[in-house]
């Protein structure tokens, strides 16, 4: 597809014979009446020692507009406003869509660069909570988008499967395991066992000692302890998998913290070799006060490793194994300071500079109910699988009322309910808290996942109702799509790949959710303004075709976010 920004930048450079980076200065004006692209001359004023207005006029006078790509250039203040040739634009977009179909928007911009996205990472034998839902959904969307842009992506679920608490859990299980049926709701039961043993440890120092010993045994690979620990892990993973299946989320690797336990000694040695480790009451610490980052402990007084050291070992391992250019950690804001510490210490790990630079914490805010903090009536944590099923049930009820004869209702309700939850997780700037409100997120006419699905279904039903097949691109006369409402859609379609690149640059999924809403609204507007089936066969075909391609992009964009499209709604 012709890149209009590139072309305009080229023309500007030639007009005033400069080699500056022009492309990145080109803007999209807020109002289309002002042009499709605008070039502010202010930054050139310094180098050229002329007023922006004079520069703008000079460019206008000298610019070569042959080739028809640009219809008109206007000077307004210190700006040059460019109006592109709409027919070329339409043709470019439709031709590209015809060639690439659901791959429209994909590119090789990633050039095979290695990217790790770490997401979800729940703790075994503990509930999968609402915060884990958010990282799962955000991480999975970023994973899909990077892949679509030609990066070599690895998705890792860094399970929290290690820590001294497992010494306690093993002891509890040994004592009371047979009282529980762990095939049903295992995580609740394991939590129960944990609470019991923890209380006992508080009362009886001897029990605590046994628990510590269990953990030591686990570290040394003791057969019994390892077996029990594996059981906890299997049971938990099975529970988590139910959620991943509902969400349609996948991982390339489930290597969790335990995998790195035997790799922390090397890390400690390296860091000590750099002379940055200090002793403090028997523990080993790194003082980062001068960077305003407090103190980070890397080994406890009793010699066991901790979360931070395992993370440092993970970084080394990933640098070696994946030679990553970027390693994204999708983890809640509570760990902001923690990741700053880890990334600071990573500078001393003897890994390539590019890996150190590529470490990035994708922080996200809390999930809140519109009425306050998120918890159930009993004050316990919200269970994510129950929540997802509630979404499906609610949609099922809505459809039953609106469209009682709908085929495959259960299946479609699943796509819509899950889609609504996913969209709601992705549509606010990540650092902001996410508001959880059923009425808002399930509103078929709101700024929601279901709204986008609804418009998508309309792009399809329009064609079905006309009783026709989708026309061929070769049958379309571009002149029938130059009205404002159609052009608005075409311009959005043209921007799709830029939007995806923007998501990858900023790691902000809301750029794509916003885009999809804009596209859906543009279609809705087109549908209201234009009769699609008319007496004019050429116009009818063009409008049906535009419906069809809009549907493709709504579907592709949603799929990248992890949202499936229903056939009916
Ligand atoms: N398991 C942790 C939790 O549930 C998140 C792990 C984040 N990733 C990491 N590499 N530290 O809070």
Boltz pocket constraint, residues with backbone or C-beta under 6 A from the ligand:
constraints:
  - pocket:
      binder: B
      contacts: [[A, 118], [A, 120], [A, 121], [A, 122], [A, 123], [A, 158], [A, 159], [A, 160], [A, 311], [A, 329], [A, 330], [A, 331]]
      max_distance: 6.0
